[in-house]
Amino acid sequence: MSKIWFHENLDLKEMRKYSENTLVSHIGIELTRLTDDTLEGTMPVDERTFQPARLLHGGASCVLAETLGSIAANLCIDTSEKMAVGQHIEATHVRSATKGHVRGVAKPIYLGRTSQTWRIEIYNDDNKLICDSKIVMAIVNKR
């Protein structure tokens, strides 16, 4: 796949500023890598993201998936006129995580004019798949 991003010279450090004082920063999600067609980020597996059994909460995995899918979708459009908003997310949890970090990788499945679909795979520190997620983004006019 060729480069998909709308803007040139994207800077992850600059992009991180948009997540300050949000759920994204509160639970420790960090954007870590941008390639020609993927966006990656990490999230800690700790007291911020545990469920009561001290396992990574499935909802936290969905937050990571939606964060990466939403940011990636918005990077593919002219955000002076449009914005991408989550319309549907699904996740299959295949393994648990109890420590360290997880890494999400967002890849496009479909990039349309009015919708986008992204697959987000989440891996543990041993590079084993723990969650396979898909998000559908609606591309809407800014109000």
Secondary structure, 3 states (H helix, E strand, C coil): CCCCCCCCCCCHHHHHHHHCCCHHHHCCCEEEEECCCCEEEEEECCCCCECCCCCECHHHHHHHHHHHHHHHHHHCCCCCCEEEEEEEEEEEECCCCCCCEEEEEEEEEEECCCEEEEEEEEECCCCCEEEEEEEEEEEEECC
